[in-house]
Amino acid sequence: MERRKKHRTKGTKGTNGTSGTKGKFLAGLVCFIAPAIVLLAVWPAALPSISEGAANAQGSRARAGGRLVASKSAAPQTFNRLFATDEPTTSMTEPLVGHLVKINRQTQLPEPELAESWRVSPDGRRITFTLRRGVRFSDGQPFTADDVVFTFAVINDPNVAAPSADIFNIQGQRIQVEKVDALTVAFTLPVPYAGGVRLFDGPPILPRHILEPAWRAGRLRQEWGLGAAPERVVGLGPFKIKSYVPGQRLVLGRNEHYWKRSATGTRLPYLDELVFVIDRDRNTQLLKFQRGETDVLSPVNADDLAVLRPVERQGRIRIFDLGPSMIREVFWFNQHPGQRGGRPIVDPVKLAWFRETKFRQAVSSAIDRAAIVNLVFAGRAAEQYGFLSAGDRVWHNPNVPKFAYDPARARQLLEQAGFRYQGAQLLDAQGREVAFTLTTNAGNALRAKMSALIQADLAKVGMKVTLQAVEAQALLSRLGEGGDYEACLLAIVSGDADPTSHQNALLSRGSGHWWHPAQRQPATPWEARIDQLMQRQMGALNTAARKRLFNEVQSILGEQQPFIFLAARNLIVGAASDLGNLRPALLPDFLLWNCDEIYRR
């Protein structure tokens, strides 16, 4: 199969999911499913779009200059995009970097970026990229095949432990990269790989001339920390770091060496600055957008619409409802059996509850998802039972086991698992009170409401739930370390739609396998089965065969309930009305994915 496409820069487009990197698993505010891949498009039903003619008309009106201000709920954790796993860090560092291939977030199709074309061998195991000529890093140094080879040497280095390494580890073997010449690189995969080209939207291409010494010295993770000098952070994206005030503001300035031009020949990006302000409180984010102090709000909560509609009628903002999203609210228990500092990560008594399938099924049956949809999302959401939402119109399996709201069934499942009741209080087989702490991110009104509803629902089946809100960045650190919490409520955002993009969450060894991350060997037979199915679907070049395999993965997850999914919200986004070339999409970044093309009217 051969895929070649001459790139046409669309700097003139029309009118909004985590992790990233592509296929991200965004956790915290939203969780990203580590660098991803997509094979087939997901076609949203009512996606705003604009014709090529209209795009060219917009391009003729576009002008350079101005700034765009966006609000984030947490500060970045690093400036090194390679190590970004949370949504705030991913969003703020993505404009700094370039990828070989870019997935168009609206069409869901791969487009050339740093590679102007590619060729796939008939057996699907070798992909050859022809690189774009004349591209330079933000410090003016040329980009060549050496930078690509260096990037993948870093990704393949187990001592680096890059999050994107999971998707380039295929059946225990690394993808091999070969420099053919200064502008050609070839990748050899150990097995045929469905949608393999889409892998390369994930990892950022790193500057060898800057980072190779740090890598060889074993300190790459420490390079480009938050204290790094702005000029030291070098990339191939449309912007570069201008200034950073810790915990308050990150200002990105225009990269004058960026390679891309609009359809009318204007060097992109249009904007002079892209500013991210840190507002940990959701109400502050809403108020700033309402006042015009920030230019985008993404996603918009259903409750926000009451205060935003009047502003929209004044012509100051635009609101887009893209329908069912890939943002899924999820509840899960920490099943990590290890120790830290000589103490168990999870109380062994509670760990035994959490690892009991019927206990998790009972909790799922005890939660009233319809109440969450109506009371938390004002009806602008759908009840969620499986790993994928109906927004993924290609891979979603609607026939997964469903543990719908049924307190009587929940009590029955608990009794089958050896629990018993003393009055209204649930006790385990040894007579201990069933109680645990549910943790979520502070400053999020939606999750505060959901937590309270879950607490009330579980009280009806005899469980005592204590609620805890933790600052987002601190909570993300807890998740990354695999401990220091009992149960968690967050959201998962698919950064892409292809099954292989979810490996970091679904494979037992994945760092995004939140209930028990980074397992050396599968802890359970069903996790081993998922590992096997994920490997098989990845190599199946027939889409129908892949669909059958991934349907089984979703069914196993639905039966075992390691993630207890609750609701998938509609994706609603808002933007200042004077922003041009907005192209809202279901995949993140919902509004800023084409930030190089956005301009102020």
N, C-alpha and C positions, 0 to 999 in steps of 0.2 A: 504494500500500500504506500502511496506517496502523497504527502501533503505539502504543497507549496503555495504560498500566497504572498503577493506583493503587498506590503503594508500601505494602507492609506490612512493617514492621520485624520481623525474626525474631530477637529477642534471646534466643531459647530453642532453640538447636539442639543436635544431638547431636554424637556423637563427632566424609597427605600426600601440577622441574622444573623462568630465568632466567630484562631485560633491557630488563617491564617496563615499571615501565612495563609495559604489556602487550606481549606478543609479544616478549619480551626476548631479547637474545642475550647470555647471561651468560658472561663469559670469566674464566678464571683458575681459581678453585676450580670454578666453574661459569660458563659464559658465557651472556650474555643476548642474545636476538635482538631488538633495539630495539623500541620501542612497538608493540604488536601488535593484531591483529584476529582475530576468529573468526566464521565463518559458521555452521557446523554443530557440534553437540555431539559430544564424544568421550565415549562411555559406557563407563567402566571396568567390568570384569566383576564385581569383588567389592568395590565401593566401600562403606565403612561409611556408613550413613545412619540417619536417625531420622524417624519419622512426625511429622506436624504435631501430633498429640495428645501424643506424647512430648515434642516440642519445647516445647509450652505447659507441660507438667508441669515440665520443666527450668526454664523461665522463671520459674515460680512459686517455685522453690527458689533461684534465682540471687540473689546478694547483692553489693552494691558493696563495694569495698575490696581491699586486697592488691596485690601486685606479681607480675609474671612476669619471670623472668630467662632470657635466651637468650644463647648464645655464638656469636660470629662469628669467622671466621678472619682477617679483616683489618679495619682501621679504615675509617670512611667517608672518601671523598675530598672530599666537599662536603656541605653541608646543603641545597643547592638541588636538589630532586628532578628538576627539568627536565633537569639535566645528569648525572644518575646513569646509568651504563652497566654497572657491575659489580654483582654480586649483593650483597655486603655493604652498599654504599651504598644500593642500591635497597631492600633489606629494612629498613634502619634509618630511611630517610626516608619510606617509603610511609605509615606511620601519621600523618605530619604533614599529608598532603594529601588533597584531594577531587577527584573526577572527575565529569564530566557523567553518565557511565554506568559501571556496575561489572559486570564479568563475574563471575558466581558461579562460583568455581573448582570447585565440585562438579558443578553442573548444566551448566556451560559456556554458560549462557544469559545474555544481557544483562539487567540489572535497573536501574531508575531509581536514581540517587544524587542529585547536585546538580540534575539535571533530573528532574522528577517524571513527565514524559511526553514523547513525541516523535511526530512525524508525518513520514513519508517520502512524497515525491511519486511518482506512478505511474511516472515515467520513471527513478526511482532516483537523481536528481541533486540533489535538494534535501531537506535534513533540517531540520525546525524543532523546536527544543527549548523546552519550557515549564519555566522554572526554579522550584525550590522556594522558597516564600515564607518569610521570616523567618530565613533562614540567615545566620550571622555568622562572620567569621574569628575566629581564636583571640585577637585583640586586641579583639574586640567590635564591629569595624566591619562594616557590612552587606555581603553578597555580592549583586551585581547583574549584569545583562548586560554592564555596562562591564568587569567583570573578565574575562569570557569573551572579549570582543572584544580586550582588551589581551593576554591570553594568546596568542591566535592571531596577533596582530600580531608578538609576540616570536618565535613559532615560524616565521612566514613571513619573518622578517628574516634574509637570508643572512649578515649580519655576526655574528649570534648563533651560527649553526651548531648549533642545538639537535639532539640525537640524534633526537628525534621528528619532525624536519622531513622525513625521508625518506618517511614514510608519508603525509604531507600534500602531497607533491609528486607529482602524478599526471600522467604523460606530459608532464613539464616545466612543468606549471601548478600553481599553489597553489590550495588550497581557499579560497574567499572566505567571509568571515563578515559578517553584517549584524545590527545591533541593531534588532529590531522594536519592542520597548518595554523597560521596565526589567526585565521577567521573561521575555522571549522573545528568542531568538537563532535565526537561520537560517543554514545553511551551504549553499553552492552548489558542487557538484563539477563539474569540467570534463567528466567522462564518467560514465555509470552506474557504480556502484561496488558490487559484491557485498559484503554484510556491512558496509556503510559505517558503520552505527551503532556497530559494535564498535571503530572507530577511537578513539572518545572515552573509552574506558577507559584510554587511554595517557597523554595529557598531564595533568599536575596543573594545576588552575586557580590562577593566580597572583594575589596581591593588588596591584591597580593602585596603590592609595594608598601602598604601600611600595616597589614595585620600578620604577615608571615613571621616576623621576628617574635611577636607575642605568642603565636601558635607554637613555634619551635621551643619556646621557653616554658610552655605549659601554663601560660597565664592569659589565654584568649578570653576566658569568661570575665576577667577583670578589666579587659580593654573596653573602652567606650562605656565606662560607667557613667553615672549621673554627674560626676565631677570632671568629666573629660572636657578639654578645651574644644569649643565648637569647630575650629578648623581641623581638628584631629579626626573628627567623625566624617568620613568620606564615603560617598555613595553615588549611585547612578540614577537616582530619582529626580523628580522635578524641583525638590526643595532641599535645603541644607539647614543645619542648625544655626540660628542667629544668636539666641540667648536662652538661658534657662534660669528661672528663679525657683529654687527647690520648693516643691509642694504648692506652687502658685501658678506658674505660667511657663509654657514652652513656646518660643517664637521661632518659626521656620521662615527662612528667607528664600527668595527665588534663586535657583541654581542656574547661573548664567551659562553653564556648559551643557545643560540638558539637551539631548539630541533631537527631541520631537518638535515638529512644526504643525501648525494648523493647516486646514485645507487651502487657506488663502496665503500660506507662506509665513505666517507670524510665528516667531520662536516662542514655544511654550515654556513654562506655564504663563497664563495671563496674569495671575495674582502676584503681587510683590511679596505678600506675607500670608502665612497660614498660622494662626495663633490658637493654641489650646490653653484654656484656663481651667484650673482644677477647682471644681465645686462638688464637694463630697455629698452635699445635701440635694436631693432631687427637687425639693421645692425651690431652692435657690436657682437651679438650672432652669426651671420653668419660668420663674420670675424674670430672670435675665433675658430669656428668649422673648417673653411677652413685652418687655421694655425695649427690645431692639439692641440690647448690649451684646447678645450673641446672635449668630446668623443661621444656625441649624439646631434642630432638636431631634434626636434620633436614638431610640424610637420614642414616639409620642404615646403616652398612656391614654386610655379611653377617658379617664377622669380629667385629663388635661383639656379635652376638647371644649368643655363648657367655657373656659376662660380664653381659649385660643380662637374660637369662631368669631367673636366680635373683632379681634385684631385682624383676622382674615378678611372680614367684610370691609374693613378700612383699607384693604389693599396692601397692607404692610408685610403680610406673610402668605405663604401657600401651604396647604395641608394635603398630603397624599395618603390615601388608604389603599394599600396594595393587596389587601385580602389576607388569607391564611399565610402565616409566616413559618420560617424554620426555627423560630425562637420557642423553645419548649421549657416550661417551668417544671423543675424536677426536684424530687425529695429522695434522699438516700441515706443509708446507714453506713457507718465506718466499720468495715469488716477486716481491718488490718490486724493480723495476729501477732505482729512483731513487738519488740520492746525498744524503748529509747531511754537512755540514762539508767538502765537497770530496772525500769518499770514498764509494765504493759502499756502499749499505745491506747488500747481500749480495755476497760474493766473486763476481765475474763467472764464474769457472770453475764454482763450485757452483750459481750461478743457472741456468746452462745445463743442469745436471743436473735441477734442481728443476722447470724449465719443460718438460722432456721427458715427454710423457704416458706412454710405456712405462716410464720410470724409476719414476714414481709407481705405475703398475699393478703393477710388479714388487715394489715395497716392500709394497703391499697383499697380494700373493700370498705374500710371505715371512713374514707375521705370522700366528701360530697363534691365532686368535680363541677357539677352543675352550679352549685352555690359559688364556687370560685369564679366560673365564667361570668355569672351574672353580677355578683357583688364586687368582685375585684376588677373585672374587665368590662363591666357594663354591657355584657353580651357580645363584645367585639373580640371573641376568642372561641376556640372549640375545645371540647373535652379531649384530653390526650391520654392514650393508654400504651402506645408502642413507642419504639425508639425514634421513628420518623413521623413527621406530621403530614397531613394531607397536602400541605404546601409543596412537598416533594412529590410531584405528580408522576414520576417515573418509577421510583423505588419504594414508595410507601406501600406497606402491607396492611390492608384494612382488616385482615382476618386474624390478627394476633389474639391470644387469650386476653380477655378483659375482666378485671376484677372491679366491676362497677359498684357504685354505692349501695351497700347492703349490710348494715350493722349486724343483722342476725347471722349472715354468712361469715362475717368477720369473727364473731364470737365462736361460731362452730369451728372455724379453722384454728383458732387459738386453743380450743379445748382438745382438738385432734392432735395438736403439737405438745400437749402435756400441761398447758396453762390451766388455771382454775380461778374461780371467783370467790371472793369473800365479801359478801354484800355487793357493792358496786365496784370494788377495787379488784383489778386483775393481779393475780400472783403467779409466779412461775412454779415449777414442780416442787421446788424446795421451799415454797412459801414466801419468797421474796417479792416485794412490791415492784411492779413493772413501771419504771420511771426512767426518763432520759431527757437530755437537753437537745433542743433543736436550734441550730445556729444558722443565721443568715447575715447578709451584709447590712450594715447600719445605713440609715438615711434613705432607704428605699420603701416608699409608702405601700407599693404593691405587695412586696414580700412581708411587710409588717401585717397587712390585712390577711394574706394567705396563711401566715404563721398562726395568727389568732384563730382562723377558721379550722386549721388542722388541729390545733390544741383542743378546741371545743369538740371536734369530731372524735378525736381519740379518747377524750374523757368519757364519751358515751359508751366506749367499749372497755373502760376501766384503766386506761393508761394515763399516767401523770406526765405531762410534757412541760418542761421549763423552757421558756424562750430566751434566746440570747442573740443580741445584735453586735456584730464585730465590724470594725472599720475594714473597708474592702481590701486594702493591700495586705493587712494583717491576716485576713481570712484566706486570701490567695496563697500566702506563705504557708499557712497550716495545711492547705490542700496539697501543695507541692511537696510537703514533707511527709504526707501520708498519715497524719495523725492529729492529736490534740483537739478532737471534736467527736461527738457521738452520732449526731445526725445533722444533715445539712439541707438547706433549701436554696437553690440558685436557679439559673437558667442555662440551657445548652443552646448554642447557635451553630448550625451547620455552616461552615465556611464554604462548603460546596456540596454537591448533591450525589456524587458517585459513592458507592459503598466503600471503596478502598480509602476514601478520604477520612473515614471514621476509624481507621485502624488504631490510632493512638488511644481512643476511648474503648474500643471493643477487644483488642488483643490483650491477653492477660499480662503481657510484658509492658504494655503501654503506660506512659506516665499520666495519661488522662483517664485511665481505668479507675475512676475515683474511689469506688468502694473498696478496692484493694489494689493499689497501683504497683507497677514495676515488679510483677511476680517473676521469680526465676523459673518456676514451673507452674503450670495451671493448678490453682488450688482446689478446683472441683472438676468432676467429669464434664459438666455442662460448659464450663469455661474452656476446657480442652476442645470440646466439640465446636465451639464458636471459633477458636483459633484455627481449627482445621477448615471450617467452612469459609472463613475469611481468606485463607490462603488459596483455596480452590476457586472461589469466585474471582479472585484477582487475576488468575491465569486463564480463565474461561473467556475466549474471544467471542463466543455466542451470547448475545444479550439475554435471550430467553433462559439459557442455562444459568447465567449469573443471577437473574431475577429469582429463579427457584432456590438457589443457594442462599441468597440474602434474605429471602422470605423466611427460610428456616432460622436464620440468625435472629430475625425480629421475633419469631414465634418463641424461641428459647428465652429471649430476654423478657417477653411478655409473660411467660410462665414463671420464670425465676424471680422477676421483680427486683433485680439489684438496683436499678433506677426505677423509682415509682413516678412515672410521668403524670402530670396534673392537667395542664392546659397549654394550648398553642395560641398565642395572641395574634390578632391581625397586625400586620406590619403597617404602622402609621408613622409618617415622618413629616417634619415641618421645616421650612426654609424661608429666609427673607425673600420677598418678591422681586428684589432687584438682582438676584443671582441668575445668571444665564448658563446654559449648557448643563443644567441639573438633569441627571438621569437616574432617578431612584430605582433601587433594585432589591430583590429579596435576599441577596447574599451580601455579607458585610464587605467593606464598609458601605452601609446602605445609601449614603448620600455623597460621601467623599471619595469613592473608589476611583473616580475620574477627575481628581482635584486639579490635574494639570490642564484640563479643558474648561474648568469653571471660571467665569468672569463676572464682574460687577457691571450692570448696565449704567 
